[in-house]
Every structure is written in structure tokens, then in C-alpha cells.
């Protein structure tokens, strides 16, 4: 499943793709630890549904296993 991690950095909005939910969450957490803001994980397979870090961990990873 493809996921896109989006955030706001010093030069404005940016994004990168990851191939799994776990990889997307790890990358998003790294961006958070570096001080970036507006971080969301977008599930491209679910019509672009966007999740905050907490919501993604709680609703997506736990629900989908």
C-alpha cells in the first residue's frame, strides 16, 4: 500500500512516499522529532484519507494490524 507523508518545513509544504504503514509512521515520527509541523500520513489506497500521527497509530495501524 502506498502512503504519503506530508509536512511543513522551512521552505514550505513537502512530501515523500513510503510503501508500508510502518515505514510511513517511522518517517513521520522522525519528521516530528526534527521539529517539522503539520505532519499527516495520507493513505493513497483509501482515496487520499489523511491521518495525524496519533490518529494513524490509533485507528489505522491497530485496526488493520
C-alpha distances in whole Angstrom, upper triangle without the diagonal:
4,7,10,13,16,20,23,25,29,28,26,23,20,16,14,10,9,6,6,8,11,11,10,13,15,15,16,19,20,21,22,25,26,27,25,24,22,19,16,12,11,8,8,6,9,12,12,13,14,15,18,18,20,18,14,16,18,16,13,13,16,15,12,13
4,7,10,13,17,20,22,25,25,23,19,17,13,11,7,6,5,6,8,11,10,9,12,14,14,14,17,18,18,20,23,23,24,22,22,20,17,14,10,9,7,6,7,10,11,10,12,13,14,16,16,19,18,14,16,19,17,14,14,18,17,15,16
4,7,10,13,17,19,22,22,20,16,14,10,8,6,5,6,7,7,10,9,6,9,12,11,11,14,16,15,17,20,20,21,18,18,16,13,10,7,6,5,6,8,10,11,9,10,10,11,13,13,16,15,11,14,16,15,12,13,16,16,14,16
4,6,10,13,15,19,18,16,13,10,7,6,4,6,9,10,10,12,10,7,10,12,10,10,13,14,13,15,18,18,18,15,15,13,10,8,6,5,7,7,10,12,12,9,10,9,10,12,12,16,15,12,15,18,17,14,15,19,19,17,19
4,7,11,12,16,16,14,11,8,5,5,6,8,11,11,10,12,10,6,8,10,8,6,10,11,9,11,14,14,15,12,12,10,7,6,5,6,9,10,14,14,15,11,12,9,10,10,10,14,14,11,14,17,16,14,15,19,19,18,20
4,7,10,13,13,11,7,6,4,7,9,11,14,15,14,15,14,10,11,13,10,8,12,12,10,11,14,14,14,10,9,8,6,5,6,8,11,12,16,16,15,12,12,9,10,10,11,15,15,13,16,18,18,17,18,21,22,21,23
4,6,10,11,8,6,6,6,9,12,14,17,18,17,17,16,12,13,14,11,8,11,11,8,9,12,11,10,7,6,5,4,7,9,11,15,16,19,19,19,15,15,12,12,11,11,15,15,15,17,19,20,19,20,23,24,24,25
4,7,8,5,4,6,9,12,15,17,21,22,20,21,19,16,16,17,14,12,14,13,10,10,13,12,10,6,5,6,7,10,13,14,18,19,23,23,22,18,18,15,15,13,14,17,18,18,20,23,23,22,23,26,28,27,29
4,5,5,6,7,10,12,16,18,22,23,22,22,20,17,18,17,14,13,14,13,9,11,13,10,9,6,7,9,10,13,15,17,21,22,25,25,25,21,21,18,18,16,16,20,21,21,22,25,26,25,26,29,30,30,31
4,6,8,10,13,16,19,22,25,26,26,26,23,21,21,21,17,16,17,16,12,13,15,11,10,8,10,12,13,16,19,21,24,25,29,29,28,24,25,22,22,20,20,23,25,24,26,29,30,29,29,32,34,34,34
4,7,8,12,15,19,21,25,27,26,27,24,21,22,22,19,18,19,18,14,16,18,15,14,11,12,13,15,17,19,21,24,24,28,28,27,24,24,22,22,21,22,25,26,25,27,30,31,29,30,33,35,34,35
4,6,10,14,17,20,24,25,24,25,23,20,21,21,18,16,18,18,14,15,18,15,13,10,10,11,12,14,17,18,21,22,25,25,24,20,21,18,19,18,19,23,23,23,25,28,28,27,28,31,32,32,33
4,7,11,14,17,21,22,21,22,20,17,18,19,16,14,17,16,13,14,17,15,14,10,10,9,10,11,13,14,18,18,22,22,20,17,18,15,16,15,17,20,20,20,22,25,25,24,25,28,29,28,30
4,7,11,14,17,19,19,20,17,14,16,17,13,12,15,14,11,13,16,14,14,10,11,10,10,11,12,13,16,16,20,20,19,16,17,15,16,15,16,20,20,19,21,24,24,22,23,27,28,27,28
4,7,10,14,15,15,17,14,11,13,14,11,10,14,13,11,13,16,15,15,12,12,11,9,9,10,10,13,13,16,17,17,13,15,13,14,14,15,18,19,17,19,22,22,20,20,24,25,24,25
4,7,10,12,13,14,11,9,12,12,9,10,13,13,11,14,17,16,17,14,15,14,11,11,10,10,12,12,15,17,17,14,16,14,15,15,15,19,19,16,18,22,21,19,19,23,24,22,23
4,7,9,11,12,9,8,11,12,10,11,14,14,13,16,18,18,19,17,17,16,13,12,9,9,10,10,12,15,15,12,14,13,14,16,15,19,18,15,17,21,20,17,17,21,21,19,20
4,6,8,9,6,5,9,10,8,10,13,13,14,16,18,18,20,18,19,18,14,13,10,10,10,10,12,15,16,14,15,14,15,16,15,18,18,14,15,19,18,15,15,18,19,17,17
4,7,9,7,7,11,12,11,13,16,16,17,19,21,22,24,21,22,21,17,15,12,12,10,10,11,14,16,14,16,16,16,18,17,19,19,15,16,19,18,15,14,18,18,15,16
4,5,5,6,9,10,11,12,14,16,17,18,20,21,23,21,22,21,17,15,11,11,10,11,11,13,16,15,15,15,14,16,15,17,16,12,13,16,15,12,11,14,15,12,12
4,6,5,6,9,10,10,12,14,15,16,18,20,21,20,20,18,15,12,9,10,9,11,11,13,15,14,13,13,11,13,11,13,13,9,9,12,12,8,7,11,12,10,10
4,5,5,6,9,10,11,12,14,15,17,19,20,19,20,19,15,14,11,13,12,15,15,16,19,17,16,15,14,14,12,13,14,10,9,13,13,10,8,11,13,11,10
4,5,5,6,9,10,11,12,14,15,17,19,18,19,18,15,13,11,13,12,14,15,17,19,17,17,16,15,15,13,15,16,12,12,16,16,13,11,15,17,15,14
4,6,5,6,9,10,11,12,14,15,17,15,16,15,11,10,7,9,10,12,14,15,17,14,14,12,11,12,10,13,13,10,11,14,14,12,11,14,16,14,15
4,5,5,6,9,10,10,12,14,16,14,15,14,10,10,8,11,11,14,16,16,18,16,15,13,10,10,7,10,11,8,8,11,12,10,9,12,15,14,14
4,5,5,6,9,10,11,13,15,14,15,16,12,12,11,14,15,17,19,20,22,19,18,16,14,13,10,12,14,11,10,14,16,14,12,15,18,17,16
4,5,5,6,9,10,11,13,12,13,14,10,11,10,13,14,16,18,20,21,18,18,15,14,13,11,14,15,13,13,17,18,16,15,18,20,19,19
4,5,5,6,9,10,11,9,10,10,7,8,7,11,13,16,18,18,20,16,16,13,11,9,7,11,12,10,11,14,16,14,14,17,19,18,19
4,5,5,6,9,10,10,11,12,9,10,10,14,16,19,21,21,23,20,18,15,13,11,8,10,13,11,11,14,16,15,14,17,19,19,19
4,5,5,6,9,9,11,13,10,12,13,16,18,21,23,24,25,22,21,18,16,14,11,14,16,15,14,18,20,19,17,20,23,22,22
4,5,5,7,6,8,10,8,10,12,15,18,20,22,23,24,20,20,16,15,13,11,14,16,15,15,19,20,19,19,22,24,23,23
4,5,5,5,7,9,7,10,12,16,18,21,24,24,24,21,20,16,14,11,9,12,14,14,14,17,19,19,18,21,23,23,23
4,5,8,10,13,11,14,15,19,22,24,27,27,28,24,23,20,18,15,12,14,17,17,16,19,21,21,20,22,25,25,25
4,6,9,13,11,15,16,20,23,25,28,28,29,25,24,21,19,16,14,17,20,19,19,22,24,23,23,25,28,28,27
4,7,10,10,14,16,19,23,25,28,28,28,24,24,20,18,15,14,16,19,19,19,22,24,24,23,26,28,28,28
4,7,7,11,14,16,20,22,25,25,25,21,21,17,16,13,12,15,18,17,18,21,22,22,22,25,27,27,27
4,5,9,12,15,19,21,24,23,23,19,18,15,14,11,11,14,16,16,17,19,21,21,22,24,26,26,27
4,6,10,12,16,18,21,20,20,16,15,11,11,8,10,12,13,14,16,18,19,18,20,22,23,24,25
4,7,10,13,16,19,18,18,14,13,10,9,7,7,10,11,11,13,16,16,16,17,19,21,21,22
4,6,10,12,15,14,15,11,10,6,5,5,6,10,9,9,11,14,14,13,14,17,18,18,20
4,7,9,12,12,12,9,8,6,5,6,7,10,9,7,10,13,12,10,12,15,16,15,17
4,6,9,8,9,6,6,4,6,9,10,13,11,9,13,15,13,11,13,16,16,15,17
4,5,5,7,5,5,6,8,11,12,15,12,10,13,14,12,10,12,15,14,12,15
4,5,6,5,7,9,11,15,16,18,16,13,16,18,16,13,15,18,17,15,18
4,6,7,8,11,13,17,18,20,17,14,17,18,16,13,15,17,16,13,16
4,6,6,9,11,15,17,18,15,13,16,17,14,11,14,16,14,13,16
4,6,9,12,16,18,20,17,15,19,19,16,14,17,20,18,16,20
4,6,10,13,15,17,15,13,17,18,15,13,16,19,18,17,20
4,7,10,13,14,11,10,14,15,12,11,14,16,15,15,18
4,7,10,12,9,8,12,13,12,11,14,16,15,16,18
4,6,8,6,5,9,10,9,9,11,13,13,14,16
4,6,5,6,9,10,10,11,12,14,15,16,18
4,6,5,6,9,10,10,11,13,15,16,16
4,6,5,6,8,10,10,11,13,15,16
4,5,5,6,7,9,10,11,13,14
4,6,6,5,6,9,10,11,12
4,6,6,5,7,9,10,10
4,6,6,6,8,10,11
4,6,6,6,8,10
4,6,5,6,8
4,6,5,6
4,6,5
4,6
4
